[in-house]
Amino acid sequence: MILLREGLLVSLYALACLAFGLLLVRWLAPRGSFGSTSQTLALVATGFLLGQGILAVIWQFVLMLGWFTTPVVILLLIAITVPGLPYLWSLLPPVSQLILTAVSRLRREPWYWQLLIIIILVLIAVASFVSLLPPQARGDALAYYLALPKLFAASGRMEFLPGYTGFDVVGIQAEYHFAALMVLGGMGKTIIVPVVLALFAIMIALGKESALGHRGLWLLLALVLTSSMVTQLIWDGKTDLLGTALGVAACYWAIFATSDAGSARIAGLLGGLSIIAKMSLLAIMPPILLVIILWRFRPDVGVPFRLWGRQLLVRLLWVGGFALLALLPNALKNAIVYQAPLAPLIGGVIPFVEQSWYSPEDTQRLLISYPFALVFGNYWAQVGQMSPLWLAFLPLVILLKPPQRFSKSILLQLTIAGLLGVLVWVLFKPTIFAPRYFMPPLLLLLLPAARAAERGLDRLNAPLGSLIFTVTAGTLTIVLFGYIRGNYVVPAPDSMVAYAARLAVGEASPCQYEYLGSDASCAVAEIISTRAEPHDRVFPASYYTYWLDSPQLQCLPTAEEQEQILNQPSTQERWAMLYKLGFKFFYVDTLLYNDYNFDRTFPPDWLQLETLWERDTFVLYQLHALDSEHQPERLC
């Protein structure tokens, strides 16, 4: 059963990351006191996130050595798990106490709060379950985020997808874990489930530090779960949530960086890993971490300014030094592969800083619509919005009591850090509007809304409190119903949950999900897998290659071969060149690759074109030589 197999595999992999990460935390912060239950959630989440981040670096070097095989992956997972088992075991008592306390509080809540909490927990379970769904048709995961790790797993070495040469200068982190799980027989992308759970845990930890009560923490979870910028990325196969979770965790440890060198080291390492996982965070995380540290760094009474400045410099060097340490492996990879260690900022094929999505007029209209565009926007490639509850609860901020000392209010500090992060992104890249590019500061801005809603529930009259509760429960129910009906993320003819259930028991095919955008890349790949010989090459005139079998994925056309085919002076010679280069199968997505839609009525006399598929803008041909004189010069 797919569900049990995938759940067990991902759980064991996540436990390996957690054990390894706890070992790293103890090494980075040997004087840290992690026995209190108040930091248990943060420690568990940090251990997993830190462990997977360093494990990704290990996978990178294993791939560069060409040793990425099943025995090596298993042995390395055992090697990183065993030393961390004592620390993993030491977490059992505080975790057990945390669970018992939560259950006890839940039992004391009135029935309507119990119902709300149950809805939240069911929504988390449903969002995790639909991670079994195939990646979105015509999505980035089909084109790159899942196709690249499938290539890693198939070849066992570091090689990159043709057509995306140079794109790999950005950090690769989640893709390494996808590949490792694929080597072990898993889907790969379901590792996002423990990543999301770690994100939830870190948000709760930040909520506790921001003086949110028990109900406020559940409201905070409701805000996160009703933000489609989060939930829409759980099942799709995109990797943005990993950088987001790391970035938010870095903010948590930055709170303690001024008083503890170990926390400063952890914050820096997490911040650097977040940039590797999502390169756009390079513009956001440094100013966010800087403002948190500067705000909280206060000199002791009587300490000379020079000594205070030296202490501050030491803390900043700890954070910055470990952040740079996290960036070094990616720079090394770029130096070896592309001779551009500072790409994509300096060098590389597609520098990130040159991207621009909208015209000046559209950009101006977008900027004027902040913050409503974050909640109600439906721009190209936006992929999700913030929770509508955020806007609903924000006016209640006026009900919050001013802190006794503004300099010590963590909620105020994190709110200002979130605002600064959004402002930096708007100034740096106003023409790129997608919350997934700058999600950490957006999640920080959920904290004051949750605290304000909790204040409204606890201190105001019954009608307003009932209104807040009703709006929250109603929004959560709508989102949950949308998941079950299948029209929350994308318009589906079938229930997302029902389809995932049929996939889990083997009663449905992944290709049945190709209803969006006339995508037939899965159906085409299924036909090829039943007819292709091991040495046959496939020429995909399409962005989407994920569904191809491993041998064909390793023998995709190079950029030189593509140019060689297109430069032929006639259609007949193009077909001849295709066969000469060993391509026995050729499919074209006429929606996006019309230049490759060669005239099928004029093949060479010795070549037969058999049409195997012609539907949904895709056309698939198999090429047959009619005589023995013409043989391919290249084989897979």
N, C-alpha and C positions, 0 to 999 in steps of 0.2 A: 504494500500500500504506500503510495507516494507520500501521503501526509506523515505517516509514522517514520518512514525512512528519512525524509527531509528534516522532520522535526528532531529526530535523534542525532543526525549528522550535524546539523547547525548547532544544537545544544552542546554537543561534545566539543565542537570547534570553538564556540563562544567560551566554554569553560577553560579551554586551553589558553585563550587570549586573556581571560580573567586571571588565571593563576600566574601567568607570565607578567601581566601588568601589575599585580599586587607585589610581586617580587621587585619590579622596577620602582614602584612607589616607595617601598621600604628602603631601597638603595638611594633614591633621590632625596627622601626626607627621613633619615634615620632617627631624628629626634621627634618626629611627629607623633602625636597622641591620637590614635584612631580607635580607641576603645568605646567611645560614647556612641549611643544609637543615633544621635543627631547627625553624625557624619557618615552613618553606615551606607545610606543610599549613594551619597557622593563618592564614597570610597569604592563601592562596587562598580558604579558607572565609570569612574576614572580608571580603575584597574582594567576593565574591559577595553576602553577606548585607547588607553596608553599601550596595552598589550598588543592590540591589533595594529596600531600604528607602527610599532617597532617590528612586529612580525612581517608587515608589508615590506619593510626595508630588507629583511632577511630573504623574503621571496624574490625581491628584485635581484639580489646578488646571485641567488640560486639560478634564476632564469638566465642571467648574463653568463653564468658558467655552463649553461646547458644541462643542468642536473635536475630539472623540474619533472621528476617522475613520481609515481605513486609510492614506492618504498621510501624515497628521500623525504617526501612530504610527511608521511606517517612518522618516520623516525624523528624529524625535526619537531613535530607537534608533541611527541612524547618527551623530547629533550627539554622543551620550554615549559612543559606542564609539571613534571616531577619536582623540580626545585621550588615551585610555588605552591605545592599542595599544603604545606604547613600553614601558610598564610591564608589559603582558601579555607582550611579547616577552622582557623581562628575566627573567621567571619560568621560561622554558623550560629553561635550564641546571640550576637547582636542582631543578625538577620531574623532569627526565630523570635526574638523579643519584639522586633519591629512589626512582624506580621501579627503576633498576638495582640499587640497594642492597637493596631489598625482594626483588627476584627472586633476587639472589645469596644472601641469607639463606634464602629459601625452598628453594633447591636444596641448601643445607647441612643442612636439617632432616631428621630421620628420616622414613620413609615415612608413619608414622601421624600426625605433625604436618602433613605436606603434605596428607594426606587431610582433616584437620580444617580447614585453611585453605581448601582447595578447597570444602568444604561451606559455609563462611562466605561465600565469594565467590559461589557459586551461589545461595545464599539472598538475597544482595543483588540479584543479577540478577533472580531470580524476583519478589521484592518490587517491584522497579522495573517489571517487565513487566506485572504485574497492575494497575498504575495505569491501563492501558487499559480496565479494566472500567468499566461504568456505575456511577454512584454508588449507594450502598445504598438499596434500596427502603424507603420510609417513613423516610428519614433526613433529617438537617438540611441536607445538601448539596442534596437535591432541593427542599427547601422554601425555602432562603435562600442558602447559600454559593455555589451555582452559578447559581441563578435570578437573583440580583441582578446579577452580572457579565454574564449573558446579556442582561439589560435594558440595562445600560450599553452593551454592544457594539451592540445593536440601535438604540438611540436616539441614541447619540453624545453624551449629556449626562448630568449628574447628576440622576437621578430614582430614586425608591425604590419598593419593592414595596408595593402596597396590602396591608393586613393586618399589615405589619411596621413601620408608622409609629412612629418613636421608637426602634426597635431599632438603627437606624443611628447612634445617638450613640456607640456603642462604636467602637473603632478599626477602620478598613477598610484592609487592606494587601494580603493575598493576593488578595482579590477584584478589585483593580485589575489585577493581573497576569493573573488568569483572563480578565478582559475584554479586555486587550490581545492575548492569544494567540487569543481567539475572533475578534477583529477581523481577525487575520492568518490565520484559517481553521483554528485548532487547537481541541483539546478544552478547554484552559484548565487543568484540574486537574493535568495531568502536570508542571507546574512544581514540584510537591512533590518530584519525584525529585531534582533538584539540591539542593533544600533539605535533604533527608534525607542526601545525600552530604556536604553541608557540615556537618551535625550530626555525622556519623561522624568527619569530619576534625577538628573541634574537640574531640571526645571523645578522639581519639588524641593531640592536642596537649596536652590536660590530663593525659592519662596519662603522657606524657613528662615533663611538669613535676612529676608526682607520683612520679617514679622507677620507673615501670613499665618492665620490660624488653621485648624483642621479643615473647616469648610472652605476657607480661602484656597487651600491647596487643591481641593477637588474642583473648585471653580477655575483654577489655573489650568488644570488638566482639560477641563471642558473647553477652555479657550484654545488650547493647542490642538485638540482633536477636531474642533470645528473650523480649523484653519486648513483649507484645502491645499495650501502651499506645502503642508506637511503630509497630510494623508494621501494626496495624489501621487506622491513620490514613493510610497511604501511598496507598491506592487509593480511599478513601471520598469524597474531595472536601472533607472538613473541613479547617480552616485552622490547627489548634492547633500543628502541628509547626513552623510558621514562627516563632511567638512563642517556642517552646522553643529552637530553634536560636539565635535572637538572644540569648536570656537566657543560655544556656550560653557563647556567645561573649563576652558582657559579663563573665562571671566570669573567663574566660581573661585578658582584657586588664586586669581589675582587679588581677591578680597583679602586674603591672608598673607600675600607676598611681602607686605611691608613689615610684618613682625616675625616672619619665618622664612629663612633662606630655602628650606626644602619646598615650601609652597611656591616660591618664586621660580625654582627650577622646574617644577611640575607645570606651572602656568606657561612658562616659556616653551617647553617641549610640546605641550598641547597646542599652543598657538601656532608654532611652526608646522606641526602635523596637520592642523586645520587648513593651512595655506597649501600644503601639498595636495590635500584631498580636494580643495576647491580654490583654484588660483586667484579668483576674484577677491578672496578674503585678504589678499596681500594689501589691498587698499584700505581695509576696514579694521582688521584685528590690531595692528600697532597703535592707532590712536585710541581705540576702545580700552586696551590694556593700560596704555599710558595714563589716561584720565582716571581710571580706577585706582592705580597705584599712587599717582600724585595726590589725589583727593584724600587717600587714607594715610599717607605718610606724614605723620606729625612728629616734630622733634620733642624730646623730653625737656622738662623744665630745666633751664640753666645750661642746656647744651649749646655750645658756640655754633654759629651759622656754618662755619667751615666744616665742622664735624658732622653736622646735619646733612650738608650737601654731599659729604663723602659717603655717609650711610645710604643716602638715596641713590647715589651713583652705583654703589655696590649692588643694591637690589635690582636696579635697571640692567646692570651688566649680567646678573644671573638670568633674568628673563630673556634679554636679548641674545645672550650667548647660547642658551639652550634652544632658543627659536632658530638661530642660525645652524646649530648642530642638526636640527631636524630637517633643514633645507639642503644640507650637504649631499645626501645620497642622490637626490634628484639632479642636483648640479653635476655630480659625477657622471650620472647616466647621460645627461645631455652633452657633457664634454666628450665622452667616449663615442656616442652614437652620432651626434650632430656637430661636434666641435664648437658648441655654443653653451657653455656652462651657465650663463645668466639668462638664457632664453626662458620664457618668451619676452622678457623685458628688453633684452639686448640680444639681437641675433634670432635665429629660428626662422621658420617659414611663415608663420602666421602670428605675429606679435599681438598679444591680447589688447594692448593699449590702442591699437588702431581700429578696433571694432566699433561699428556705429549701426544702429538699427533703424532709426527714424529720422525724418527730415527735421530741420529747425522748427518749422511750424507745428508739426505733430509733437515734438519734444516740449515746446512751450505749452501747448494745451495739456500735455501730460503733467508737467510740473505744477501747473495751476490747480489741477484736480487732486493733488495730495491733500489729505491722506485717504480720500474716498476711493482713489484709483487702486489703493492697496487692498481694499475690501470688495469693491464692486467692479474693478477693471477687468476687461476681457481683451487685452492686447495680444498681438502676435507673440507666440513663444513665452507668454507670461507664466503659464503652468501653475495655476493656483493663486489663491488670495488669502489674506488674513481673515480671521474670524469676524463675522458681523457682530458677535457679542462684544468685541473689542470697542467698536464705536458705540454700542449700546451702553456699555459700562463706563466709558471715559468721563461723561459729564458728572458722574458720582464722585470724581476725584475731589470736588469742592467740599465734600463731606469729611475728608480725611483731616485729622488733627495735625497741625504743623509739628514737626519733630522738635524735641527739646533743644537739640543741637543739630543744626543742618550738617555740620561737618562729620557727624557720626551716623547719619541716616543712610543705611545701605540701600534701601528702596530708592531714595532720591539719587544716590550715586549711580545705581544701575540704570535708572530711567534716563539720566543725563547722558550716560555712556551710550545707551540705545539711540537717543536722539542724535548724538554726535556721529554715530556710525551711519545712520541713514543720511545725515547731511553730507558726510564725506562721500558717500556713494553718489548722491545727487550731483555734487560738484565734480566728482571724478569722471563719472560715466552717466550723464543725464539721458543719453540716448539708448541706454540698455535698461529696460524695465522688466525685471523678472525677480520676484522675491527670493527665489532659490539662490541668486547671486549674492544677496546680502541679508540672509535670513537670521543670523545670530542677533544683530541689534533689533530686528523686528520682534523676535521672541522676548528679548529683554523688556520691550514696551508692553508686553502682556501683563507684566507683574503689577504695575500700578492699577490697571483695570481690574485685575482679580482682587487686589486689596480693597479697592473702592467698592466693588460689589459685595465683598464680605462685610464691609462697614455698613453698607446699606441694609444688608440682611439682619445684622446684629443690633443696630442702633436706631433704626427708623421704625415708623409705624407699620403695622401688619400689612396694609394694602400694598405699600411700595415693596416690602420684602417679598410678598407673594408674587408681585409682578416680576421682580428679578428672577425668582425661582422659576416661574412659568416660562419666561423667555428662554432661560438656560435649558430647561428640560425640553421645551418645544424644539429648539434648534438642534439639540443632540438627537432627539427622536427623528427629526427630518433627515439629518445626515445618516443616521443608522438605517432608516427606511430607504434612503437613496442608495446606500450600498447594497441592500438586499434586493432592491428592484433593479439595480444595475445602471441607473442613469445619474449617479452622483458624479463620477469621474468623467465618463464618456457615455454617449447614448448607446445603450446596448439592447439588442433584441431579446436578451436572455438575462436572468438574474446572475449577477457577478458571483454571489455566494453559491448558488445552485450549480453554476458552471464549474467553479473551483472544486466543489464537492464531486462532481462527475469526473473531473480530471484526477482528483485524488484517488479514486477507486478504479481508474483506468477505463471509464465508460465514455470518455470524450477525447477528441484530438485537439492538439494545440492550434491546428489550422482552422478550426471552427471559429476562432476568435478574430479572424481577419475580416471584420465587417466594416472597419473604419478606413476611409480613404482609398477604397478599391485596391487594397493590398493583397497580392497573391504570392508573395515571396515564400511563404511556408508551403503552400500547395505545390508550387513549382519545384521546391527543393525535395519534397516527398517523391515526386515523379522521377527526378534525377537519381535519387538514392536507389530506386528500384531498377533502374536501367543502366546505370554507369558501371563500367569496369574500374578496378582500383587505380589504373594508370590514366584514366580519362580526365582531361581538364575541363573546367566549366568557366565560361566567360559571362559574368553577371554585369550587364549594363544597368546597374541598379545600385542604390546606396545600401540595400539591405541584404546582407550575406550570412546572417547569424544562423539561419536554418540549414545551410549547407552542411554535409557530412564533413568530418575532420579532414579526410584526404583532400577533398576539393578545396577546403578552406586554406590549406597549406600551399595550394598551387594556383592561387588567383593570379590574374594578369598583372604584370608590372606596369608602371607608368610608361616605360619604353615600348612595351608591347602594345599598349593602347594607342600610343602615338603612331607606331608602325602600321597598325591596321587602318586607322583613320586617314593616314597619308597616302593610302593606295589610290591611284587615279580613277578607278572604276569600281562599281559595285561587285562585279565578278571577281576582281582581284582582292577585294576585301574579304569575300567569302573564302577565297582560296587561301589567303593569308591566315584567316582564323583556323582553318584545318591544318595548315602547315605548322602552326605554333602548338598544335596538339589539342585545340579546343573542340571536343566532340559535342558539347552542349553550349548553347548560346541563348540567354534570355534577356529581354529588354523591357524596362519599365517605360512605356511610351509617354507617360505623364511627365517624367523628369529627364529622360535620356533619349529624346526623339532623334538626336544625331546618329544614334546607333540603330535606328529602325530601318535597316537596309532593305532594299527592294528584294523580296523573296522570289520574284518571277525571273530573275536573271542570275542564277548561280552558274558556275562553270559546268560544262557538259559532263564532266566526270564526277560531279558532286550532287548528292540528293539531300534536300532539306525536308525533314519530317516534322510537321507541326504537332507538338505534343500538348500545347496549352495556348489558348487565345481567348482570354477573358480578363476583366478587371484591370485593364490597361497593361497587362503583362502578356508577352508572347514568348513561348519557349520552343526552340528548335533543337533537333538532334541531327548532326551532320554525318552522312554516310558517303564513303568513297565507293564509286561504282566500278573501280578497277584496282588492281594491286600495284599499279605503278606509282600511285600517290599515297605516300605514307607520312604521318606527322614527324616533324624533326625533333619535337620536344614531347616528353611524356611526364606525367606527374610522378 
